[in-house]
Amino acid sequence: MIGALTPDEVTALLFDRLATLERQNAEQRAALPARAEEVSRIFVLEADYDLTMREAEARWVRSLLAELTDGTLPGLAQWRELHATGTIPTDLADLGEGRVTPD
């Protein structure tokens, strides 16, 4: 689905997503210690799990953003070409038609 958007649109949306994740993570980190003192850890495991998953997503988003912003994401040139010209690059068209197999 991400390929339907331009790399610049995706980058902007990922920065927004990262900001949301970081805000949510900070809020939950601040709340978890208070909850742990109030109740046994067994009752906050789901909240701990949610935080761990969002932290992992934030790491992944940061990594993808780094590749997008420094230009090292494999296929970035073809992605830009697709949106600039409206034409699927030949190597991708060949792959889609089964004329070439990916490495």
N, CA, C and O atoms as a MOPAC input file, in Angstrom:
PM7 MOZYME 1SCF
protein

 N      0.82200 1    -1.19500 1     0.00000 1
 C      0.00000 1     0.00000 1     0.00000 1
 C      0.86800 1     1.26200 1     0.00000 1
 O      0.48400 1     2.28500 1    -0.56800 1
 N      2.02400 1     1.18500 1     0.63100 1
 C      2.86800 1     2.36900 1     0.78100 1
 C      3.33900 1     2.90300 1    -0.57600 1
 O      3.55300 1     4.10500 1    -0.73600 1
 N      3.49800 1     1.99600 1    -1.55300 1
 C      3.96800 1     2.40100 1    -2.87300 1
 C      2.98200 1     3.26900 1    -3.62700 1
 O      3.36600 1     3.93600 1    -4.58800 1
 N      1.70500 1     3.28100 1    -3.21400 1
 C      0.71300 1     4.12500 1    -3.87200 1
 C      0.93600 1     5.60300 1    -3.56500 1
 O      0.45800 1     6.47300 1    -4.29200 1
 N      1.65500 1     5.87800 1    -2.50000 1
 C      1.98200 1     7.25700 1    -2.12500 1
 C      3.38600 1     7.58300 1    -2.60700 1
 O      4.16600 1     6.68100 1    -2.91000 1
 N      3.71000 1     8.86500 1    -2.67900 1
 C      5.06700 1     9.25100 1    -3.04200 1
 C      5.98100 1     9.06300 1    -1.82700 1
 O      5.51400 1     9.04900 1    -0.68900 1
 N      7.27800 1     8.91900 1    -2.07700 1
 C      8.20600 1     8.81300 1    -0.94300 1
 C      8.10400 1    10.00500 1     0.01200 1
 O      8.22200 1     9.83300 1     1.22500 1
 N      7.88900 1    11.20600 1    -0.52100 1
 C      7.77700 1    12.38100 1     0.34700 1
 C      6.53300 1    12.32500 1     1.21700 1
 O      6.56900 1    12.70900 1     2.38600 1
 N      5.41200 1    11.83800 1     0.63700 1
 C      4.18500 1    11.69500 1     1.43200 1
 C      4.38800 1    10.66800 1     2.53600 1
 O      3.98200 1    10.88500 1     3.67800 1
 N      5.01400 1     9.55500 1     2.19400 1
 C      5.27000 1     8.50300 1     3.17200 1
 C      6.17200 1     9.01400 1     4.28800 1
 O      5.93000 1     8.75000 1     5.46600 1
 N      7.20900 1     9.74500 1     3.90800 1
 C      8.13100 1    10.29700 1     4.90900 1
 C      7.38600 1    11.19600 1     5.88700 1
 O      7.57400 1    11.08800 1     7.09900 1
 N      6.54200 1    12.08000 1     5.36800 1
 C      5.77700 1    12.98200 1     6.23800 1
 C      4.85300 1    12.19600 1     7.16200 1
 O      4.76500 1    12.49100 1     8.35400 1
 N      4.16600 1    11.19900 1     6.61500 1
 C      3.26100 1    10.38900 1     7.43500 1
 C      4.02300 1     9.59600 1     8.49800 1
 O      3.54400 1     9.44200 1     9.62200 1
 N      5.19700 1     9.10000 1     8.14700 1
 C      6.00100 1     8.36000 1     9.12500 1
 C      6.50700 1     9.26800 1    10.23500 1
 O      6.56700 1     8.84900 1    11.39100 1
 N      6.87200 1    10.50800 1     9.90600 1
 C      7.27700 1    11.44800 1    10.95700 1
 C      6.10600 1    11.71500 1    11.90000 1
 O      6.29000 1    11.80400 1    13.11300 1
 N      4.89500 1    11.84200 1    11.33800 1
 C      3.69900 1    12.02400 1    12.17500 1
 C      3.46900 1    10.80500 1    13.06100 1
 O      3.18900 1    10.93600 1    14.25200 1
 N      3.59000 1     9.62100 1    12.47100 1
 C      3.38800 1     8.39000 1    13.23800 1
 C      4.41100 1     8.27500 1    14.36200 1
 O      4.07100 1     7.90100 1    15.48500 1
 N      5.66200 1     8.59700 1    14.05400 1
 C      6.70800 1     8.52700 1    15.06700 1
 C      6.42200 1     9.48900 1    16.21600 1
 O      6.61200 1     9.13700 1    17.38000 1
 N      5.97100 1    10.68600 1    15.90100 1
 C      5.64500 1    11.65600 1    16.95500 1
 C      4.52700 1    11.12000 1    17.84700 1
 O      4.58200 1    11.26100 1    19.06800 1
 N      3.52000 1    10.50900 1    17.23900 1
 C      2.42400 1     9.92600 1    18.01100 1
 C      2.91600 1     8.79500 1    18.90700 1
 O      2.57000 1     8.72900 1    20.08700 1
 N      3.73200 1     7.90000 1    18.33300 1
 C      4.27500 1     6.79200 1    19.11800 1
 C      5.10800 1     7.29700 1    20.28400 1
 O      4.97400 1     6.80200 1    21.40300 1
 N      5.96500 1     8.27500 1    20.03200 1
 C      6.82000 1     8.79400 1    21.10600 1
 C      6.00700 1     9.44700 1    22.20400 1
 O      6.33400 1     9.30400 1    23.38200 1
 N      4.94100 1    10.17000 1    21.83500 1
 C      4.07200 1    10.78700 1    22.84400 1
 C      3.36200 1     9.71100 1    23.66400 1
 O      3.33800 1     9.77500 1    24.89300 1
 N      2.78100 1     8.72000 1    22.97500 1
 C      2.07900 1     7.64300 1    23.67500 1
 C      3.02500 1     6.86500 1    24.58200 1
 O      2.66800 1     6.52300 1    25.70900 1
 N      4.22200 1     6.58900 1    24.09700 1
 C      5.19400 1     5.83800 1    24.89400 1
 C      5.60900 1     6.61300 1    26.13300 1
 O      5.71200 1     6.04100 1    27.21800 1
 N      5.84600 1     7.89700 1    25.98100 1
 C      6.24000 1     8.72100 1    27.12700 1
 C      5.12000 1     8.75600 1    28.16700 1
 O      5.37400 1     8.65000 1    29.36700 1
 N      3.88400 1     8.90600 1    27.69800 1
 C      2.74700 1     8.92700 1    28.62600 1
 C      2.61300 1     7.59900 1    29.37000 1
 O      2.38400 1     7.57000 1    30.57900 1
 N      2.76100 1     6.50900 1    28.63100 1
 C      2.58800 1     5.20100 1    29.27800 1
 C      3.75900 1     4.88100 1    30.20800 1
 O      3.56200 1     4.29500 1    31.27300 1
 N      4.98500 1     5.26600 1    29.80800 1
 C      6.13900 1     5.05000 1    30.69900 1
 C      5.93200 1     5.79000 1    32.01600 1
 O      6.25700 1     5.27600 1    33.08600 1
 N      5.39200 1     6.98900 1    31.92700 1
 C      5.16200 1     7.78000 1    33.13700 1
 C      4.07400 1     7.15800 1    34.00500 1
 O      4.12200 1     7.26200 1    35.23100 1
 N      3.11000 1     6.52100 1    33.38600 1
 C      1.99200 1     5.95400 1    34.13800 1
 C      2.29600 1     4.57000 1    34.71500 1
 O      1.77800 1     4.21900 1    35.77500 1
 N      3.11600 1     3.79300 1    34.04100 1
 C      3.36300 1     2.42000 1    34.48400 1
 C      3.95600 1     2.30300 1    35.88500 1
 O      3.47200 1     1.48000 1    36.66200 1
 N      4.96400 1     3.07000 1    36.24800 1
 C      5.50200 1     2.89800 1    37.60700 1
 C      4.45800 1     3.15800 1    38.69600 1
 O      4.43500 1     2.46200 1    39.71100 1
 N      3.60200 1     4.14900 1    38.48900 1
 C      2.56500 1     4.44000 1    39.48700 1
 C      1.60400 1     3.26100 1    39.58300 1
 O      1.19400 1     2.87300 1    40.67800 1
 N      1.25100 1     2.69700 1    38.44300 1
 C      0.35000 1     1.54400 1    38.45300 1
 C      1.00200 1     0.34500 1    39.13300 1
 O      0.33300 1    -0.38700 1    39.86300 1
 N      2.27200 1     0.13700 1    38.90900 1
 C      2.96900 1    -1.01700 1    39.48900 1
 C      2.98700 1    -0.92900 1    41.01600 1
 O      2.94800 1    -1.95200 1    41.69900 1
 N      3.04600 1     0.26900 1    41.53900 1
 C      3.02200 1     0.42600 1    42.99800 1
 C      1.62000 1     0.21200 1    43.54800 1
 O      1.44900 1    -0.23800 1    44.68100 1
 N      0.62600 1     0.53800 1    42.74200 1
 C     -0.76200 1     0.42300 1    43.19500 1
 C     -1.27500 1    -1.00300 1    43.11700 1
 O     -2.04700 1    -1.44400 1    43.96800 1
 N     -0.83900 1    -1.72300 1    42.08500 1
 C     -1.33500 1    -3.09200 1    41.87200 1
 C     -0.17100 1    -3.99300 1    41.48800 1
 O      0.89600 1    -3.52400 1    41.09200 1
 N     -0.39700 1    -5.28800 1    41.61200 1
 C      0.61700 1    -6.26500 1    41.23400 1
 C      0.89700 1    -6.16700 1    39.73200 1
 O      0.00900 1    -5.82300 1    38.95200 1
 N      2.12000 1    -6.46600 1    39.33700 1
 C      2.52900 1    -6.38100 1    37.93700 1
 C      1.64700 1    -7.22000 1    37.02300 1
 O      1.43300 1    -6.86300 1    35.86500 1
 N      1.14000 1    -8.32300 1    37.53400 1
 C      0.30100 1    -9.19500 1    36.72300 1
 C     -0.88100 1    -8.43800 1    36.12800 1
 O     -1.39000 1    -8.81500 1    35.07200 1
 N     -1.31600 1    -7.38700 1    36.78900 1
 C     -2.47500 1    -6.62700 1    36.32000 1
 C     -2.11600 1    -5.50700 1    35.34200 1
 O     -2.99900 1    -4.83300 1    34.81200 1
 N     -0.83900 1    -5.31400 1    35.11000 1
 C     -0.43000 1    -4.29300 1    34.13000 1
 C      0.39400 1    -4.90400 1    32.99400 1
 O      1.01600 1    -4.18300 1    32.21400 1
 N      0.39500 1    -6.22000 1    32.90800 1
 C      1.17200 1    -6.88100 1    31.85500 1
 C      0.73800 1    -6.44800 1    30.45900 1
 O      1.58300 1    -6.25000 1    29.58600 1
 N     -0.56800 1    -6.30000 1    30.23600 1
 C     -1.03900 1    -5.89500 1    28.91600 1
 C     -0.54200 1    -4.49400 1    28.56100 1
 O     -0.16900 1    -4.23000 1    27.41800 1
 N     -0.54200 1    -3.61800 1    29.53100 1
 C     -0.04600 1    -2.26100 1    29.29000 1
 C      1.45400 1    -2.29400 1    28.99600 1
 O      1.94000 1    -1.56600 1    28.13000 1
 N      2.17700 1    -3.13700 1    29.71900 1
 C      3.60800 1    -3.30000 1    29.47700 1
 C      3.85100 1    -3.85700 1    28.07000 1
 O      4.75200 1    -3.40600 1    27.36300 1
 N      3.05300 1    -4.82200 1    27.68200 1
 C      3.15100 1    -5.40900 1    26.33900 1
 C      2.87900 1    -4.35100 1    25.26800 1
 O      3.63000 1    -4.24100 1    24.30000 1
 N      1.80800 1    -3.57500 1    25.44000 1
 C      1.47400 1    -2.51500 1    24.47900 1
 C      2.63400 1    -1.53200 1    24.32900 1
 O      2.97900 1    -1.13700 1    23.21500 1
 N      3.22700 1    -1.14300 1    25.44100 1
 C      4.36300 1    -0.22600 1    25.40500 1
 C      5.53500 1    -0.85500 1    24.65500 1
 O      6.16400 1    -0.20100 1    23.82300 1
 N      5.82500 1    -2.10400 1    24.94500 1
 C      6.93300 1    -2.79400 1    24.27500 1
 C      6.70600 1    -2.86100 1    22.77000 1
 O      7.64300 1    -2.66500 1    21.99600 1
 N      5.48000 1    -3.13300 1    22.34700 1
 C      5.16400 1    -3.20500 1    20.91400 1
 C      5.29400 1    -1.83100 1    20.24600 1
 O      5.81900 1    -1.72600 1    19.13800 1
 N      4.81600 1    -0.78100 1    20.91900 1
 C      4.94300 1     0.57100 1    20.34800 1
 C      6.40000 1     1.01500 1    20.29900 1
 O      6.80600 1     1.70400 1    19.36300 1
 N      7.18700 1     0.62900 1    21.29300 1
 C      8.62100 1     0.95600 1    21.25500 1
 C      9.30100 1     0.25900 1    20.08100 1
 O     10.16100 1     0.84500 1    19.42300 1
 N      8.92000 1    -0.98700 1    19.81800 1
 C      9.48100 1    -1.71200 1    18.67100 1
 C      9.04900 1    -1.05100 1    17.36500 1
 O      9.85600 1    -0.90000 1    16.44800 1
 N      7.78800 1    -0.65900 1    17.27700 1
 C      7.31900 1     0.02800 1    16.07200 1
 C      8.06900 1     1.34600 1    15.87800 1
 O      8.44100 1     1.68500 1    14.75400 1
 N      8.29100 1     2.07800 1    16.94700 1
 C      9.01700 1     3.34800 1    16.84800 1
 C     10.43400 1     3.12100 1    16.33000 1
 O     10.92600 1     3.89800 1    15.51200 1
 N     11.09800 1     2.05700 1    16.80200 1
 C     12.44700 1     1.74000 1    16.29200 1
 C     12.40400 1     1.43900 1    14.80100 1
 O     13.26200 1     1.89500 1    14.04500 1
 N     11.40400 1     0.66900 1    14.37900 1
 C     11.26300 1     0.30900 1    12.97300 1
 C     10.99300 1     1.55500 1    12.12300 1
 O     11.58900 1     1.72500 1    11.05900 1
 N     10.10000 1     2.41700 1    12.59100 1
 C      9.78300 1     3.65100 1    11.86100 1
 C     11.02200 1     4.53300 1    11.75800 1
 O     11.29100 1     5.08900 1    10.69300 1
 N     11.78800 1     4.67200 1    12.85200 1
 C     13.02700 1     5.46300 1    12.80600 1
 C     13.99400 1     4.90000 1    11.76800 1
 O     14.62200 1     5.65300 1    11.02400 1
 N     14.11000 1     3.58700 1    11.72200 1
 C     15.01000 1     2.94100 1    10.76800 1
 C     14.56600 1     3.19900 1     9.33000 1
 O     15.39000 1     3.52900 1     8.47700 1
 N     13.28100 1     3.05100 1     9.06100 1
 C     12.76700 1     3.30300 1     7.72000 1
 C     12.92500 1     4.77300 1     7.34700 1
 O     13.30100 1     5.09200 1     6.21900 1
 N     12.64200 1     5.66100 1     8.28100 1
 C     12.83000 1     7.09200 1     8.01700 1
 C     14.28600 1     7.41300 1     7.69200 1
 O     14.55900 1     8.23100 1     6.81400 1
 N     15.21300 1     6.78000 1     8.38500 1
 C     16.63200 1     7.00400 1     8.10000 1
 C     16.95200 1     6.60600 1     6.66500 1
 O     17.65600 1     7.32900 1     5.95900 1
 N     16.43700 1     5.45600 1     6.23200 1
 C     16.68500 1     5.01300 1     4.85700 1
 C     16.04300 1     5.95200 1     3.84200 1
 O     16.62900 1     6.23100 1     2.79600 1
 N     14.85100 1     6.43700 1     4.14400 1
 C     14.18100 1     7.36600 1     3.23600 1
 C     14.90100 1     8.70400 1     3.15500 1
 O     15.08400 1     9.25100 1     2.06800 1
 N     15.30400 1     9.22500 1     4.29200 1
 C     15.90100 1    10.55900 1     4.30000 1
 C     17.34100 1    10.57800 1     3.82100 1
 O     17.79900 1    11.58700 1     3.28400 1
 N     18.07200 1     9.46500 1     4.00800 1
 C     19.45300 1     9.45600 1     3.50900 1
 C     19.56900 1     8.80800 1     2.13200 1
 O     20.66300 1     8.71200 1     1.57700 1
 N     18.43100 1     8.36200 1     1.57900 1
 C     18.41200 1     7.84400 1     0.21500 1
 C     18.93300 1     6.43000 1     0.04700 1
 O     19.24800 1     6.02600 1    -1.07300 1
 N     19.03300 1     5.66100 1     1.13300 1
 C     19.59800 1     4.31200 1     1.03800 1
 C     18.54600 1     3.20900 1     0.95500 1
 O     18.90000 1     2.03100 1     0.91100 1
 N     17.26400 1     3.56200 1     0.93100 1
 C     16.21500 1     2.55200 1     0.83700 1
 C     16.28300 1     1.89100 1    -0.53700 1
 O     16.14300 1     2.57500 1    -1.55100 1
 N     16.49400 1     0.57400 1    -0.59200 1
 C     16.53600 1    -0.09900 1    -1.89200 1
 C     15.23000 1     0.12700 1    -2.66600 1
 O     14.14100 1    -0.01000 1    -2.11000 1
 N     15.34900 1     0.47300 1    -3.94200 1
 C     14.18000 1     0.70700 1    -4.78400 1
 C     13.64600 1     2.12100 1    -4.73400 1
 O     12.66800 1     2.43500 1    -5.41300 1
 N     14.27300 1     2.98800 1    -3.93800 1
 C     13.77800 1     4.36300 1    -3.79600 1
 C     13.75600 1     5.09000 1    -5.14000 1
 O     12.80000 1     5.80900 1    -5.43000 1
 N     14.78100 1     4.91700 1    -5.95600 1
 C     14.83500 1     5.59300 1    -7.26000 1
 C     13.68200 1     5.13600 1    -8.15300 1
 O     13.04800 1     5.95300 1    -8.82100 1
 N     13.41300 1     3.82400 1    -8.16200 1
 C     12.30900 1     3.31400 1    -8.96900 1
 C     10.96100 1     3.82400 1    -8.45800 1
 O     10.06300 1     4.13100 1    -9.24200 1
 N     10.83700 1     3.90700 1    -7.15700 1
 C      9.60400 1     4.41000 1    -6.53900 1
 C      9.36900 1     5.85400 1    -6.96600 1
 O      8.26500 1     6.22600 1    -7.36200 1
 N     10.43400 1     6.66800 1    -6.88000 1
 C     10.32000 1     8.07000 1    -7.30900 1
 C      9.98600 1     8.15100 1    -8.79600 1
 O      9.14900 1     8.95600 1    -9.20500 1
 N     10.64500 1     7.31100 1    -9.60700 1
 C     10.40000 1     7.30500 1   -11.05400 1
 C      8.94800 1     6.95500 1   -11.35900 1
 O      8.32600 1     7.58100 1   -12.21700 1
 N      8.41600 1     5.97800 1   -10.67500 1
 C      7.02600 1     5.57300 1   -10.87000 1
 C      6.08200 1     6.75200 1   -10.67600 1
 O      5.17200 1     6.96400 1   -11.47700 1
 N      6.30100 1     7.52000 1    -9.61100 1
 C      5.41500 1     8.64700 1    -9.31700 1
 C      5.70200 1     9.84800 1   -10.20500 1
 O      4.79900 1    10.63700 1   -10.48300 1
 N      6.93900 1     9.99800 1   -10.65200 1
 C      7.27600 1    11.13300 1   -11.51800 1
 C      6.74800 1    10.93500 1   -12.94000 1
 O      6.29900 1    11.88700 1   -13.57900 1
 N      6.80300 1     9.69000 1   -13.43100 1
 C      6.44600 1     9.43100 1   -14.82900 1
 C      5.11900 1     8.70900 1   -14.99200 1
 O      4.51300 1     8.75300 1   -16.06300 1
 N      4.66600 1     8.04800 1   -13.94300 1
 C      3.46500 1     7.24000 1   -14.05200 1
 C      3.70200 1     5.91300 1   -14.74400 1
 O      2.76300 1     5.16500 1   -15.01500 1
 N      4.96400 1     5.62700 1   -15.02900 1
 C      5.32900 1     4.40100 1   -15.72800 1
 C      6.08900 1     3.47600 1   -14.78800 1
 O      6.99700 1     3.89900 1   -14.07200 1
 N      5.70400 1     2.22200 1   -14.80300 1
 C      6.40600 1     1.24300 1   -13.97900 1
 C      7.77800 1     1.00900 1   -14.59600 1
 O      7.86300 1     0.70400 1   -15.78500 1
 N      8.86400 1     1.14200 1   -13.81900 1
 C     10.19600 1     0.88500 1   -14.35200 1
 C     10.27500 1    -0.51200 1   -14.96500 1
 O      9.67100 1    -1.45500 1   -14.45200 1
 N     11.01800 1    -0.64100 1   -16.05700 1
 C     11.10000 1    -1.89100 1   -16.80700 1
 C     11.46500 1    -3.07100 1   -15.93800 1
 O     10.85800 1    -4.13600 1   -16.05700 1
 N     12.45600 1    -2.90400 1   -15.05300 1
 C     12.87200 1    -4.03700 1   -14.22100 1
 C     11.75500 1    -4.50800 1   -13.29800 1
 O     11.64100 1    -5.70500 1   -13.03100 1
 N     10.93400 1    -3.59100 1   -12.80900 1
 C      9.81500 1    -3.98100 1   -11.95700 1
 C      8.69100 1    -4.60300 1   -12.77500 1
 O      8.04200 1    -5.54700 1   -12.32400 1
 N      8.45800 1    -4.08200 1   -13.97100 1
 C      7.43700 1    -4.65900 1   -14.84500 1
 C      7.82200 1    -6.08500 1   -15.22400 1
 O      6.98000 1    -6.98300 1   -15.22200 1
 N      9.10100 1    -6.29000 1   -15.55000 1
 C      9.56800 1    -7.63400 1   -15.88500 1
 C      9.38500 1    -8.58200 1   -14.70700 1
 O      8.97000 1    -9.72700 1   -14.88800 1
 N      9.69100 1    -8.11500 1   -13.51100 1
 C      9.51900 1    -8.93000 1   -12.30900 1
 C      8.05800 1    -9.28100 1   -12.12000 1
 O      7.72700 1   -10.42700 1   -11.81700 1
 N      7.18100 1    -8.30400 1   -12.29600 1
 C      5.74600 1    -8.52200 1   -12.14300 1
 C      5.18300 1    -9.48900 1   -13.16800 1
 O      4.22000 1   -10.20300 1   -12.88800 1
 N      5.76800 1    -9.51700 1   -14.33700 1
 C      5.31200 1   -10.41200 1   -15.39100 1
 C      5.97400 1   -11.78600 1   -15.31500 1
 O      5.68400 1   -12.66600 1   -16.12600 1
 N      6.85700 1   -11.96600 1   -14.34500 1
 C      7.53400 1   -13.25300 1   -14.16900 1
 C      8.67900 1   -13.48400 1   -15.12000 1
 O      9.16500 1   -14.60900 1   -15.24000 1
 N      9.13000 1   -12.43000 1   -15.81100 1
 C     10.24800 1   -12.56500 1   -16.74300 1
 C     11.59200 1   -12.56000 1   -16.02600 1
 O     12.60000 1   -13.00300 1   -16.57500 1
 N     11.59900 1   -12.06400 1   -14.81400 1
 C     12.81100 1   -11.99700 1   -14.01000 1
 C     12.45900 1   -12.45800 1   -12.61400 1
 O     11.36200 1   -12.17800 1   -12.13000 1
 N     13.36100 1   -13.15400 1   -11.96200 1
 C     13.12200 1   -13.54900 1   -10.57400 1
 C     14.00500 1   -12.70900 1    -9.65900 1
 O     15.15000 1   -12.41300 1   -10.00200 1
 N     13.47800 1   -12.32300 1    -8.49100 1
 C     14.27600 1   -11.51700 1    -7.55900 1
 C     15.45000 1   -12.32800 1    -7.02100 1
 O     15.38800 1   -13.55400 1    -6.92100 1
 N     16.50200 1   -11.62700 1    -6.68500 1
 C     17.69200 1   -12.28500 1    -6.09600 1
 C     17.40100 1   -12.79300 1    -4.72100 1
 O     18.27700 1   -13.37000 1    -4.07800 1

